[in-house]
């Protein structure tokens, strides 16, 4: 069975964007992109959440889990 897992992006402490991804509880791959006009004082945080199963654990390795931004 599959459940929805949410990737939540917060900007300066407020929800800015989210992505809902379906997972089979074993393998979870989520990716997305957001374009934003930021200044030098903005901060960003990424969270993973599930409404259907609170037992999920994020166990990302540094080689397979990352968050990045770029100036364009």
C-alpha positions as CSV (number, residue, x, y, z in Angstrom):
1,X,0.0,0.0,0.0
2,X,1.1,3.6,-0.5
3,X,0.9,6.6,1.8
4,X,1.3,10.3,1.1
5,X,4.4,11.9,2.6
6,X,4.8,15.7,2.5
7,X,8.0,17.6,1.9
8,X,7.6,21.0,3.5
9,X,9.7,24.0,2.7
10,X,9.7,26.9,5.3
11,X,11.0,30.4,4.5
12,X,11.8,32.6,7.5
13,X,9.7,30.4,9.8
14,X,6.6,30.2,7.6
15,X,5.3,27.5,5.2
16,X,6.4,28.5,1.8
17,X,5.9,25.4,-0.4
18,X,5.2,21.7,-0.1
19,X,5.3,18.6,-2.2
20,X,3.2,15.5,-1.6
21,X,4.8,12.2,-2.6
22,X,3.5,8.7,-2.5
23,X,5.7,6.1,-0.8
24,X,5.5,2.3,-0.4
25,X,6.8,2.7,3.2
26,X,10.1,1.1,2.2
27,X,11.6,3.3,-0.4
28,X,11.0,7.1,-0.5
29,X,12.3,9.4,-3.2
30,X,11.1,13.0,-3.2
31,X,12.3,15.8,-5.2
32,X,11.0,19.2,-6.3
33,X,12.1,22.6,-7.3
34,X,11.0,26.1,-6.2
35,X,12.0,29.4,-7.6
36,X,12.1,32.3,-5.1
37,X,13.4,35.8,-4.9
38,X,15.5,35.7,-1.8
39,X,17.7,38.3,0.0
40,X,20.8,37.8,2.1
41,X,18.8,37.4,5.4
42,X,16.2,34.7,4.3
43,X,16.4,31.3,5.9
44,X,15.0,28.0,4.7
45,X,14.1,24.8,6.5
46,X,13.0,21.4,5.0
47,X,10.7,19.0,6.9
48,X,9.2,15.6,6.1
49,X,5.7,14.8,7.5
50,X,3.1,12.1,7.0
51,X,-0.6,12.5,7.9
52,X,-1.3,8.8,7.6
53,X,1.6,7.1,9.4
54,X,3.5,8.7,12.3
55,X,6.0,5.9,12.5
56,X,8.1,7.1,9.5
57,X,11.7,7.8,10.3
58,X,14.0,9.9,8.2
59,X,17.3,8.0,7.8
60,X,19.1,9.9,5.1
61,X,22.8,9.4,4.4
62,X,24.9,12.4,3.6
63,X,25.5,10.8,0.2
64,X,21.8,10.5,-0.7
65,X,20.1,13.3,1.2
66,X,20.6,17.0,0.5
67,X,19.1,20.4,0.1
68,X,20.7,23.0,-2.2
69,X,20.1,26.5,-3.5
70,X,21.6,28.5,-6.3
71,X,21.5,32.1,-7.3
72,X,20.2,32.5,-10.9
